[in-house]
Amino acid sequence: MDGSKFRIRSASDADKDAVFDLFEQIQSLHAKAEPTFFRTPERDETFNQFFDDLMADPEQSLVVICSNAVPVGFCHYFMGTRPKNIYQLELRFAYVYGLVVSEHHRRRGFGRALLDHVKADAKKAGISVIGIDFWSFNDTARRCFHNAGFQVAREHMWLSL
């Protein structure tokens, strides 16, 4: 990773501002590209409640990656069991809901390091399947996830009326 020092650690309440700043970068990109689906980022009660609920949920994790002790990215993921239903088998899996690396720190291996962390955490929990998704306009995410070994398994389509 370009000889940089980094550390991945569990996020804490003290990271709320840094997580929002990173979230704002990616959410602004989404809101601009798909305003029908995404709201512009706001540091409001909705964000605060989301962060607090995430920190309290034992099936979800939020980790930050720090360079020189400064958070430069985060990964929000779930590990648990999806019960069987009429369509699918029961499945223990991990799912990455959000991965963000600061614009100024991209293409240095931080995203891959975060994904490697999720892979290691999943293996430790006996999980062998990790899901992730991204919006088709986000070529940077596509490249990062593909380079980390993810493969397309399903596609969503939308019709605007």
C-alpha positions in Angstrom: 0.0 0.0 0.0 2.5 2.6 -1.2 4.5 2.1 1.9 1.8 3.9 4.0 1.0 2.8 7.5 -2.6 2.1 8.2 -4.8 0.6 10.8 -8.3 -0.9 10.7 -10.3 -0.7 13.9 -13.9 -0.8 15.0 -15.5 2.5 14.9 -16.6 4.2 18.1 -19.0 7.1 18.9 -15.9 9.4 18.6 -15.8 8.6 14.9 -19.3 9.9 14.1 -18.0 13.1 12.5 -15.3 11.4 10.4 -17.8 8.8 9.3 -20.2 11.5 8.2 -17.5 13.4 6.3 -16.7 10.2 4.4 -20.3 9.3 3.9 -21.0 12.8 2.6 -18.4 12.3 -0.2 -20.0 9.1 -1.5 -23.6 10.1 -0.8 -23.1 13.3 -2.8 -21.9 11.3 -5.8 -25.0 9.1 -5.5 -27.5 12.0 -5.1 -26.0 13.7 -8.1 -26.1 10.6 -10.3 -29.5 9.3 -9.2 -31.6 12.0 -7.6 -34.7 9.9 -7.8 -33.3 7.4 -5.4 -30.8 9.2 -3.2 -31.2 12.2 -0.9 -28.4 14.7 -0.5 -26.3 14.0 2.6 -27.4 15.8 5.8 -25.9 15.6 9.3 -29.4 15.4 10.8 -31.4 13.1 13.1 -31.7 10.5 10.4 -27.9 10.1 10.1 -27.5 10.3 13.9 -30.1 7.6 14.5 -28.6 5.4 11.8 -25.2 5.7 13.3 -26.4 5.0 16.8 -28.5 2.0 15.7 -25.6 0.6 13.7 -23.2 0.8 16.7 -25.8 -1.0 18.9 -26.5 -3.9 16.4 -24.4 -7.0 17.1 -24.9 -8.3 13.6 -23.5 -5.2 12.0 -20.0 -3.9 12.0 -18.5 -0.5 11.2 -14.8 -0.3 10.9 -12.6 2.6 9.9 -9.3 2.5 8.2 -6.8 5.1 9.5 -3.7 6.5 7.9 -1.5 8.3 10.4 -4.3 7.9 13.0 -6.8 9.8 10.8 -9.8 7.9 9.4 -9.6 7.8 5.6 -12.3 5.2 4.9 -14.9 3.0 6.5 -16.7 -0.2 5.8 -20.2 -1.1 7.1 -21.1 -4.7 6.9 -23.5 -7.4 8.2 -22.8 -11.0 9.2 -25.7 -13.3 10.0 -28.2 -15.8 8.7 -30.9 -15.3 6.2 -33.7 -17.8 6.9 -35.0 -20.0 4.2 -38.0 -18.9 2.3 -40.0 -20.2 -0.7 -37.3 -19.0 -3.0 -34.0 -19.5 -1.2 -32.2 -21.7 1.2 -31.1 -20.6 4.6 -27.7 -18.9 4.2 -25.1 -17.7 6.6 -23.5 -14.8 4.8 -21.8 -11.4 5.1 -23.0 -8.3 3.2 -21.1 -5.1 2.7 -23.6 -2.2 2.8 -21.2 0.6 2.5 -17.5 1.1 1.7 -16.0 4.5 1.4 -12.4 5.7 0.9 -11.7 9.4 1.0 -11.2 10.9 -2.5 -7.6 11.9 -1.6 -6.7 8.3 -0.5 -8.2 6.2 -3.4 -6.2 3.9 -5.5 -3.7 3.2 -2.7 -5.1 -0.1 -1.5 -7.3 1.1 1.4 -10.5 -0.2 -0.2 -8.9 -3.6 -0.7 -7.6 -3.6 2.8 -11.1 -3.0 4.1 -12.5 -5.8 2.0 -9.7 -8.1 3.2 -10.8 -7.3 6.7 -14.4 -8.3 6.0 -13.2 -11.5 4.3 -11.1 -12.4 7.4 -13.9 -11.5 9.8 -16.3 -13.7 7.8 -13.9 -16.7 7.7 -13.4 -16.4 11.4 -17.2 -16.6 11.8 -17.4 -19.6 9.5 -19.0 -17.6 6.7 -18.0 -18.4 3.1 -20.2 -16.0 1.1 -19.9 -12.2 1.0 -22.3 -10.0 -0.9 -21.8 -6.4 -2.1 -23.6 -4.1 -4.5 -23.0 -0.8 -6.2 -24.8 1.5 -8.6 -23.8 1.0 -12.3 -22.6 4.6 -12.6 -19.9 4.0 -10.0 -17.0 2.6 -12.1 -14.5 3.2 -9.2 -16.5 0.8 -7.0 -16.9 -1.7 -9.8 -13.2 -1.8 -10.4 -12.4 -2.1 -6.6 -14.8 -4.9 -6.0 -13.8 -6.8 -9.2 -10.1 -6.5 -8.2 -11.0 -7.8 -4.7 -12.4 -11.0 -6.4 -16.1 -10.2 -6.4 -18.1 -11.5 -9.4 -21.5 -10.4 -10.7 -24.2 -12.9 -9.5 -27.3 -10.9 -10.0 -28.5 -7.7 -11.7 -31.3 -5.3 -10.8 -33.2 -3.4 -13.5 -35.5 -0.4 -13.1 -38.1 1.2 -15.4 -38.9 4.9 -15.0 -42.4 5.8 -16.0 
